[in-house]
Amino acid sequence: MPVKQFKAESKRLLELMINSIYTNKEIFLRELISNASDALDKRHYLSLTDKEHTVDRKDLTITLTQDKEKRQLIIEDTGIGMTEEDLENNLGTIAKSGSAEFRKQLEKAEDNIDIIGQFGVGFYSAFMVSKRIVVESRNALSDKAYSWTSSGEEGYVISEIDKPEIGTRITLELKDDTEDENYSTYLEEYTIRNLVKKYSDYVRYPIQMEVTKSIPDPTDEGKTIDTKEMETLNSMIPLWKKSKSSIKDEEYNEFYKSKFNDWEDPQKVIHYSVEGNLSYTALMFIPSKTPYNFYYQDFEPGLQLYSKGVYILDKAKDLLPDEFRFVQGLIDSDDLNLNISREILQQDRQVKMLAKSITKKIQSYLEDMLKNEREDYEKFFDNFGLNLKYGIYKDYGMNKDRLQDLILFRSSKEGKYVTLNEYVERMPEEQKAIYYACGTSIEEIEKLPVLKKIHEKGYEVLYFLDERDEFVSGILQNYKEKQFQSVNKADLDLDNEDEKKEKEEKTQENKDMLDKMKEALGNQVKEVRISSRLTDDPVCIVADEGVSLEMEKYMANDPMNRMNGIKATKILEINPDHPIFAKLQSVYKEEPEKLDDYTDILYNQALLIQGLPISDPVAYAKKIANMMLEK
Ligand code: ADP
């Protein structure tokens, strides 16, 4: 039989597994049992939906066998089994979809085994304890059986075998013991018993093992003899059917990790039951990290669906709204039809009701967390806040009312997170709008000239650090009747009556000069005017109604939109209290021919401060140099 090579990524992972110094090697058993349980789910489902493949529920089992002499641990299930193709595709390749990303992470992480779990590579963890693995399998829909054998790095061999029973048998040939590692422990009854209790107690199929029991010797009173008998090691009560108060955090954590392929404990557990028109139990989790592929196509959102404890579907995405797609978990309902398929799922009235109820529950769970566990919520928001924002502007803002109170922004109050409600609640009475400033970092935003005046007024400013924030405010338009307003917008309307009057006078006094400056800039700007928002800086650029400066920047960086050249309508504002303004006045009076250059330089400076590109850097540099050379 030809030896086939593992794909590059698989090979790297295998090496990692084989040479693993990971201390928690025992989890391999959890991973293999979890795979067996999934396979049994699939077989059970087939049996219930296809008369030709009926199987008795009691024949759906997982059996564990140890052979001390051969140093073998065997995990056998009567599940759906694998075809030759399945063996090739499922066990010959890992990290099917995320392989490029996976390699990147591996390179970064070197010996960091923690990343392995994220990639759904459970099966390979068996190589942490085995020097050779044989998988023998027959698929329920095929009459041929195949084996897959591998000693790790050299590759694997697939051959046809004789195996009349449907299902999969995995034989692990354990590694030799070393000074630091006792692999033989996995051949001990008590070790296996403990591991099953610890990690797989909830598995809804019996996990059986032949155990040795001492019974009274019928022929010789007072003595005992050892007999062997099959024992079911797990309680088989699905975790979600147990009462909440009887479940330890650790059980939830183990369940989550084995079922949803995470190496880390979940951040939150949402477990509840609903009785009524549509009764169901939900056991859902919020991961404690953003999955590496969360924002990529290959991330598959959705909840597992059970009916009366019978598995129906994996990743039923119609049960979860997009904005909550980070939730992992399962739903078990007594009222659903077993024959429900992915296609029916979309139209099914009961499924729609179910989805509505689940959405409501997650929503109120998050609201409670925000209210009562602020620190946890902020951590959650760092992981998945982007997705909530996406939920706001998706579908033309259909869900904005529901989601607007779940989002957080950094603000000028020490850069801390604030909700829109908190912002509005604490704003001074005379403040007219919700002010925001855009930038890529808090430091960058805090340097913006236009912020000073607003700060002096005692107004808080939201920091839009994410490109999507402006879309979000655009969809919301206002919150509690307060408009969102960029600090770069033309009509900030910050002044009181006296200030307005003063500005008007200054404008009149300098009208000719301002007009000349506008002329010099041509249609680069709509207007040159006196500013009331500047304190320490000479000039700034603001945007008229329509496209904002941030939007222009965003478009300029986006290759899809760059060609369109969408631009904000700009206004150049000058600070009348800055010494530069006095200089401008004297230049205008005494050397009017130089005003054009001064204007041009100031305009370009304002663009640079704003982070916008200038159209002719060479000309700009020349003008500055000339000015420096002047007496
Ligand atoms: P995951 O379980 O995260 O998909 P694994 O590497 O553990 O990743 O398994 C890869 C695939 O191999 C599984 O998705 C499943 O299709 C198949 N598989 C593994 N073990 C079994 C088994 N005992 N019976 C049937 N299929 C199995």
Residues whose N, C-alpha, C, O or C-beta is under 5 A from the ligand:
A	BS01	ADP	N35 A36 A39 G79 G81 M82 N90 G120 V121 G122 F123 Y124 T168
